[in-house]
Amino acid sequence: MLNIAAFTFTYDQLEDRILLIGNHSNGQQRIDFWLTRKLVLRLLAAAGGLIEKTSGDIADAPIAHKADLAQFHHESAQQSLQVEREQSNVVANNSDLLCRLDISHQDGRYRMLFFTGGDEPVAVSILNYDELHQVLHLIHRGAMTLDWGADSQLFKSSTAGSASLLQ
């Protein structure tokens, strides 16, 4: 299973998909995935529940403040986002359709498993809290760029949901 240590996102209007490139320019083996509207919208819908369940201060907050606190954490993580500008001509390289993305939480870390159709994941990425927020931000930004109907504020409502996503 390939480890993804760096993410590059390209929003492709023609394909109407998000291209996620793992390890594009960090010297590790590269892997490309197409993210569809359906998968991305499910991920964004489940994000609030995942963050609420895995962040102690959000879980302990009054219900009326959970979404605002999650959005505050999200915006704080974006401020520490270290983005390198990629060349505008980044193209897909043997891209597979991402069929499922599982996110689990243990000991303050998030494990993302990437599936392209089989029962075994083809890639994994281990992220901390801020890094997960940053990846969610970039995916959310792609959904907004492609006009997929995502809410403009990612944590508009706090809803519990599954973190396992199926296409």
Secondary structure, DSSP 8 states (H G I E B T S, - for coil): -EE---EEEEEETTTTEEEEEETSSSSS--EEEEE-HHHHHHHHHHHHHHHHHH-HHHHHS-HHHHHHHHHHHHHHHHHT-------TT---SS-EE--EEEEEEETTEEEEEEESSSSS-SEEEEE-HHHHHHHHHHHHHHHHHTT----SSTTSS-----SEEE-
